[in-house]
């Protein structure tokens, strides 16, 4: 089963969030450099990423942001 990806951009807050699959109760792990990985509370499965200060990052120097993309699970 394919899971959907949702992308949310908040220009005023300079915040970008990418979510995988249906929303579930989650927690975030701080990966450093204003990047957070979202995990399902029950399973620990990666459910998305949050990026803070995206525009400020771009102004300092253009750079790619690289994170691992989780595999789709049968329950998503």
Residue, then its C-alpha position, 0 to 999 in steps of 0.5 A: x500500500x502506498x502511503x501519502x506524504x503531506x508537506x506543510x510550509x509556514x512562511x511566517x514561522x519559517x517552518x517546513x514539515x513533511x509527514x508520512x502516512x496518517x497522523x498519529x500521536x508522535x514525538x520528535x527527536x532533535x537531529x541538530x541544525x534545526x532539524x527534527x525527526x517525527x516518530x510514532x509514539x507506539x511503534x517508533x516508526x518515522x512519521x516525518x521531519x520538521x525543519x526550522x529556520x528554512x529561509x534563514x538557512x537559505x540566506x546564510x548559504x544554499x545547502x541541501x538537507x538530507x534525511x532518510x526516507x522511511x519505507x512504506x509499511x503495510x499499515x500506513 
